[in-house]
Amino acid sequence: MASTRNKVQTLLDEGGTSFAAEAGIKPADKPSPLYRLVVLSVLLSTRIKARIAVDAARELAPWNSPQKMFDATWQQRVDALGRAHYRRYDESTSTALGDGAELLLDKYHGDLRKLRAKAGGDPEQVRTLLMELPRLGPVGADIFCREAQLVWPELRPYFDSKALSGAKKLGLPTDPDALADLVEGHDLARFAAALVRTTLDRGLVSAVG
């Protein structure tokens, strides 16, 4: 078990920056950071490099609420995505972000905490409600839940298929509860992110050993 603990600690040290943190999002159970996390999840859902999606999330940061995103013009959103080289999907993503902002305003008054309340503490229902947003399919919902488990404890432990694939690569348990036992609760989100990073970065796998 000691070697496993060492492996986990090395993984956290080398790859334990959450995607939200990389995008400059400070996790909190508040409307703005939760919305920015939804935007990041939408951006990461497409077949595009994670680094580009994170850069795009930073470019879109000024529109940090559904109302601001909705009020921005379609072209403004396209231009912001273009600055991050998020070009292959820029036009369709701009449309999806505008439509998603409108849905959040109409159904939840722009506050994702109301979506959480509607889910009634059921992680699967959180996921289902998130997938009503344009472009936020199963992959995007998993990304959101994986990162949001830091501030929404009812989601814990949340390790999606990518995180579990990373765990398998490292010879770690592939049972979510067994994985969760390897770290403190406040480290679950970045642990999950680090496991995902092992599927994207062969060098990280080598570093962890």
C-alpha positions as CSV (number, residue, x, y, z in Angstrom):
1,M,0.0,0.0,0.0
2,A,2.9,2.3,0.7
3,S,4.1,2.2,-2.9
4,T,0.5,2.9,-4.1
5,R,0.4,5.9,-1.8
6,N,3.7,7.2,-3.2
7,K,2.4,6.7,-6.7
8,V,-0.7,8.7,-5.9
9,Q,1.3,11.5,-4.3
10,T,3.6,11.7,-7.3
11,L,0.6,11.8,-9.6
12,L,-0.9,14.7,-7.6
13,D,2.4,16.5,-7.5
14,E,3.0,16.1,-11.2
15,G,-0.5,16.3,-12.7
16,G,-2.9,17.3,-10.0
17,T,-3.9,20.7,-11.4
18,S,-7.6,20.5,-12.2
19,F,-8.8,21.7,-15.6
20,A,-10.9,24.4,-13.8
21,A,-7.8,25.7,-12.0
22,E,-5.9,25.7,-15.2
23,A,-8.6,27.8,-16.8
24,G,-8.4,30.3,-13.9
25,I,-11.7,29.2,-12.3
26,K,-11.6,29.2,-8.5
27,P,-14.1,26.5,-7.5
28,A,-17.0,27.7,-5.3
29,D,-20.7,27.0,-4.9
30,K,-21.5,30.3,-6.5
31,P,-23.2,31.2,-9.8
32,S,-20.2,32.6,-11.6
33,P,-17.6,29.9,-11.1
34,L,-20.2,27.2,-11.6
35,Y,-21.2,28.8,-14.9
36,R,-17.6,29.1,-16.0
37,L,-17.2,25.4,-15.3
38,V,-20.2,24.6,-17.5
39,V,-18.6,26.7,-20.3
40,L,-15.3,24.9,-19.8
41,S,-17.1,21.5,-19.9
42,V,-18.7,22.5,-23.2
43,L,-15.4,23.5,-24.7
44,L,-13.6,20.3,-23.5
45,S,-16.4,18.1,-25.0
46,T,-15.3,18.5,-28.6
47,R,-12.5,16.7,-30.3
48,I,-9.9,19.4,-29.7
49,K,-6.8,19.6,-27.5
50,A,-7.5,20.2,-23.9
51,R,-5.0,23.1,-23.8
52,I,-6.9,24.9,-26.5
53,A,-10.2,24.4,-24.7
54,V,-8.7,25.8,-21.5
55,D,-7.3,28.8,-23.4
56,A,-10.8,29.3,-24.9
57,A,-12.4,29.3,-21.5
58,R,-10.0,32.0,-20.4
59,E,-10.9,34.1,-23.4
60,L,-14.6,33.7,-22.6
61,A,-14.0,34.6,-18.9
62,P,-15.4,38.1,-19.2
63,W,-18.9,36.6,-19.9
64,N,-19.0,34.8,-16.6
65,S,-22.7,34.5,-16.2
66,P,-25.5,33.2,-18.5
67,Q,-26.8,36.8,-18.8
68,K,-23.5,38.2,-20.0
69,M,-23.0,35.3,-22.4
70,F,-26.5,35.7,-23.8
71,D,-26.0,39.5,-24.2
72,A,-22.7,39.0,-26.0
73,T,-23.0,38.9,-29.8
74,W,-22.5,35.7,-31.7
75,Q,-19.5,37.3,-33.4
76,Q,-18.0,38.4,-30.1
77,R,-18.0,34.8,-28.9
78,V,-16.6,33.5,-32.2
79,D,-13.8,36.1,-32.0
80,A,-12.9,35.1,-28.5
81,L,-12.8,31.4,-29.5
82,G,-10.7,32.3,-32.5
83,R,-8.1,34.1,-30.3
84,A,-7.6,30.8,-28.5
85,H,-7.3,28.9,-31.8
86,Y,-10.6,27.1,-31.1
87,R,-11.4,27.5,-34.7
88,R,-12.7,24.2,-36.0
89,Y,-15.8,24.5,-33.9
90,D,-15.9,28.2,-33.2
91,E,-19.2,29.1,-35.0
92,S,-21.2,26.1,-33.7
93,T,-19.8,26.5,-30.2
94,S,-20.7,30.2,-30.2
95,T,-24.3,29.3,-31.1
96,A,-24.4,26.5,-28.4
97,L,-23.1,28.9,-25.7
98,G,-25.7,31.5,-26.6
99,D,-28.5,28.9,-26.6
100,G,-27.3,27.3,-23.4
101,A,-27.1,30.6,-21.6
102,E,-30.7,31.3,-22.7
103,L,-31.8,27.9,-21.3
104,L,-30.1,28.5,-18.0
105,L,-31.8,31.9,-17.7
106,D,-35.2,30.5,-18.6
107,K,-35.1,27.4,-16.4
108,Y,-32.8,28.3,-13.5
109,H,-32.7,32.1,-13.5
110,G,-29.0,31.8,-14.5
111,D,-28.1,30.0,-11.3
112,L,-26.8,26.4,-11.5
113,R,-27.4,25.9,-7.8
114,K,-31.1,25.7,-8.8
115,L,-30.3,22.8,-11.1
116,R,-28.5,21.2,-8.2
117,A,-31.6,21.7,-6.0
118,K,-33.9,20.3,-8.7
119,A,-31.7,17.2,-8.9
120,G,-32.4,16.6,-5.2
121,G,-28.9,15.2,-4.3
122,D,-29.0,12.6,-7.1
123,P,-25.7,12.7,-9.1
124,E,-27.3,10.9,-12.0
125,Q,-30.1,13.5,-12.1
126,V,-27.5,16.3,-12.0
127,R,-25.9,14.7,-15.0
128,T,-29.2,14.3,-16.8
129,L,-30.2,17.9,-16.3
130,L,-26.8,19.2,-17.4
131,M,-27.2,17.2,-20.7
132,E,-30.2,19.4,-21.6
133,L,-27.7,22.1,-22.4
134,P,-26.6,22.3,-26.1
135,R,-23.3,20.6,-26.8
136,L,-23.1,19.3,-23.3
137,G,-23.4,15.5,-23.8
138,P,-22.3,12.6,-21.6
139,V,-18.7,13.6,-21.9
140,G,-19.3,17.2,-20.9
141,A,-21.5,16.3,-18.1
142,D,-18.8,13.9,-16.8
143,I,-16.3,16.7,-17.0
144,F,-18.5,19.1,-15.0
145,C,-19.3,16.5,-12.3
146,R,-15.7,15.4,-12.1
147,E,-14.6,19.0,-11.3
148,A,-17.7,20.1,-9.4
149,Q,-17.4,17.3,-6.8
150,L,-15.0,19.6,-4.9
151,V,-18.0,21.9,-4.1
152,W,-20.9,19.6,-4.5
153,P,-20.1,16.7,-2.1
154,E,-23.1,14.6,-3.2
155,L,-21.2,13.9,-6.5
156,R,-18.3,12.3,-4.6
157,P,-16.6,10.1,-5.6
158,Y,-16.8,11.0,-9.3
159,F,-14.4,9.2,-11.6
160,D,-15.6,9.0,-15.2
161,S,-14.5,6.4,-17.7
162,K,-11.4,8.5,-18.7
163,A,-10.3,8.8,-15.1
164,L,-10.8,5.1,-14.6
165,S,-8.8,4.4,-17.7
166,G,-6.0,6.4,-16.3
167,A,-6.2,4.5,-13.0
168,K,-5.9,1.2,-15.0
169,K,-2.8,2.5,-16.8
170,L,-1.1,3.2,-13.5
171,G,-2.1,-0.1,-11.9
172,L,-4.5,1.7,-9.4
173,P,-7.9,0.4,-8.4
174,T,-10.6,0.9,-11.0
175,D,-13.4,0.9,-8.4
176,P,-14.5,4.5,-7.6
177,D,-14.8,3.9,-3.9
178,A,-11.4,2.2,-3.7
179,L,-9.8,5.0,-5.6
180,A,-11.5,7.6,-3.4
181,D,-9.9,5.9,-0.3
182,L,-6.4,6.8,-1.7
183,V,-6.9,10.6,-1.2
184,E,-8.6,13.1,1.1
185,G,-12.0,14.3,0.0
186,H,-10.7,17.8,-0.9
187,D,-8.2,16.2,-3.4
188,L,-10.8,14.1,-5.3
189,A,-11.3,16.6,-8.1
190,R,-7.7,17.1,-8.8
191,F,-7.0,13.4,-8.4
192,A,-9.6,12.6,-11.0
193,A,-8.2,15.3,-13.3
194,A,-4.7,13.9,-12.8
195,L,-5.9,10.4,-13.8
196,V,-7.5,11.9,-16.9
197,R,-4.2,13.6,-17.8
198,T,-2.4,10.2,-17.8
199,T,-4.6,9.3,-20.8
200,L,-3.4,12.5,-22.6
201,D,0.3,12.6,-21.5
202,R,2.5,9.6,-21.7
203,G,5.2,11.5,-19.9
204,L,3.0,11.7,-16.8
205,V,2.6,7.9,-16.8
206,S,6.4,7.5,-16.9
207,A,6.9,10.1,-14.2
208,V,4.5,8.3,-11.9
209,G,6.0,4.9,-12.6
